[in-house]
Amino acid sequence: MSVLDDIIAGVREDLGARRAHAPLEQVKEQALAAAPARDAYQALGGHADPAQRDTTLRVISEVKRKSPSKGALADIPEPAVLAAEYQAGGASVISVLTEARRFGGSLDDLDAVRAAVQIPVLRKDFTVDEYQIYEARAHGADLVLLIVAALDDQTLASFLELTHDLGMNALVETHTEEEIARAIAAGAKIIGVNVRNLKTLDVDPATFGKLAPLLPADAVIVAESGVESTVQVADYAAAGADAILVGEALVKHADPRGTVAEFIAAGTAAKPQR
Ligand SMILES: O=P(O)(O)OC[C@@H](O)[C@@H](O)c1c[nH]c2ccccc12
């Protein structure tokens, strides 16, 4: 069993427990009653006319306590405080891991962050059931994560449609040329390239530069994982990233606010000018 399969098995088990507590119909009602979702595509600089885009590098800052590859990263007793720091540093979106077993996250973290910031919030989980998409909306998320490697074409397209019907956006995560083609065919507008190999969990930032040219001009392109310094941020920006998704480097830094601001400045300076 791959790491991804293993994580998803745990996610399904935890989901079963929540569903027994709150049936889908109830969560649907809560999702429809929630305050409208914020437009993350726009917040990340997306524009239907690519010529209208600016050249600011956006940062998606992640609340991440631990990971399968690195183990414990940071305690984060108050996710709301960290998220407010990210926002003050200029982050465009906050990503909140809600997977419990491997990443130490929860829907409580999502609630706390949602209440603390005005910018869009991404519910970062392994989405394998429509229940999780309604649940994300019910908890005020504006974006969900859809990992192409975990979904067949039909499921990916239907989850994307449901996400859009609920007024949200999806960050559609890819790792390979083939997954990028599938993301585009499904209608993804925010496409992430995760440079972490799902089988070995190794990070290879060079993957981004190889895959970025395959992405459409009207999509928002997100480089995910492996940002340790402004040098890497500049590399991703120069290679075509519109945004970067950063976890570890921010949660471990004593000054997350200043680090977000530094990453934005370094990335924006390196982005190709029009
Ligand atoms: O901590 P890093 O190396 O900055 O990585 C952040 C992010 O890319 C990573 O957390 C991530 C990318 N895709 C995921 C899917 C599930 C869980 C986590 C992830």
PDBQT file of the ligand as one rigid body, heavy atoms in Angstrom, charges set to zero:
ROOT
HETATM    1  O1  LIG A 301       5.849  22.054   4.278  1.00  0.00    +0.000 OA
HETATM    2  P1  LIG A 301       6.162  22.373   2.851  1.00  0.00    +0.000 P 
HETATM    3  O2  LIG A 301       7.350  21.626   2.303  1.00  0.00    +0.000 OA
HETATM    4  O3  LIG A 301       6.272  23.889   2.640  1.00  0.00    +0.000 OA
HETATM    5  O4  LIG A 301       4.897  21.878   1.979  1.00  0.00    +0.000 OA
HETATM    6  C1  LIG A 301       3.642  22.517   2.044  1.00  0.00    +0.000 C 
HETATM    7  C2  LIG A 301       2.608  21.762   1.206  1.00  0.00    +0.000 C 
HETATM    8  O5  LIG A 301       3.000  21.752  -0.128  1.00  0.00    +0.000 OA
HETATM    9  C3  LIG A 301       2.380  20.343   1.714  1.00  0.00    +0.000 C 
HETATM   10  O6  LIG A 301       1.955  20.460   3.040  1.00  0.00    +0.000 OA
HETATM   11  C4  LIG A 301       1.351  19.561   0.903  1.00  0.00    +0.000 A 
HETATM   12  C5  LIG A 301       1.179  19.600  -0.437  1.00  0.00    +0.000 A 
HETATM   13  N1  LIG A 301       0.168  18.783  -0.830  1.00  0.00    +0.000 N 
HETATM   14  C6  LIG A 301      -0.331  18.185   0.262  1.00  0.00    +0.000 A 
HETATM   15  C7  LIG A 301      -1.377  17.278   0.381  1.00  0.00    +0.000 A 
HETATM   16  C8  LIG A 301      -1.706  16.863   1.633  1.00  0.00    +0.000 A 
HETATM   17  C9  LIG A 301      -0.996  17.292   2.750  1.00  0.00    +0.000 A 
HETATM   18  C10 LIG A 301       0.050  18.187   2.654  1.00  0.00    +0.000 A 
HETATM   19  C11 LIG A 301       0.397  18.645   1.396  1.00  0.00    +0.000 A 
ENDROOT
TORSDOF 0
